[in-house]
Amino acid sequence: MIYIPRPETLEDRKLIRVHFTIVREMVRLKQLIKSLLNLYGIEYTDELKATNTHWSKRFINWFKTVQFQYFTQANALNILIKKA
């Protein structure tokens, strides 16, 4: 006998897949942002170096105050932040 899931079950599975896809995308974007900060030579403050402070409200506020050498650097990172 072949099991055919109910439509509700299929929709639940789709929802879970979409959730995991969004989470993976957010992780990828955050890694890209941190990578670009590193590439631009921007160091975190000592209080932000702890792993549990990344993407906290304090980290985001610190990020908004960072001065970039070029406008395009700030623009690229702001676009990524909005997506993340």
Residue pairs with C-beta under 8 A, 6 or more apart in sequence:
5 13
26 84
29 80
29 83
29 84
30 54
30 55
30 84
32 80
33 77
33 80
33 81
33 84
34 54
36 73
36 76
36 77
36 80
37 44
37 66
37 77
40 68
40 69
40 73
42 66
42 68
44 62
45 62
47 53
47 58
48 54
48 58
48 59
48 62
53 59
55 84
60 81
63 77
63 81
66 74
68 74
68 77
